[in-house]
């Protein structure tokens, strides 16, 4: 029994054309809802990707600023206790370590996002297809 406009009607009493029209309307609604779900899911994943990419960008900017401002100072200070080339090599290794840590954190943020595919939407579409198959 289906309720329409306050009245109960048996689906067997409805014409094929009316049933096809109703099915078409419901499928259209379902497709619109799936598209909306995909949009929401992709927007959330985009935000996470942006955070990870921002950390990579921050790693680059921080690396350049720190390298430019502190490298000369550190090399000069260390050159008081060792040859200048050794001081330069040590400071280079230090900056490489900082850049590595920032890159690893950025990669972790991107992995946290997961696959860029709208996983929830894919799952619900599979469920919808299965439901339609079971109705036959």
QUIKATA-V61756 format. One line per field, one symbol per residue. psi: psi as a letter, one per 20 degrees, with the letter a starting at -180 (. if undefined). A space follows every 10 residues. Layout:
psi = ???
//
This chain:
psi = ppppkiqpqp hhiqqggggg ggggghgggg gghhgggggg ghgghhghhh gghhhgghgg ghgggggghi ggggggghih irqhhhgggg hghghhgghg ghghgghhgh hhhaqiqngg ggghgggggh ghhhi.
//
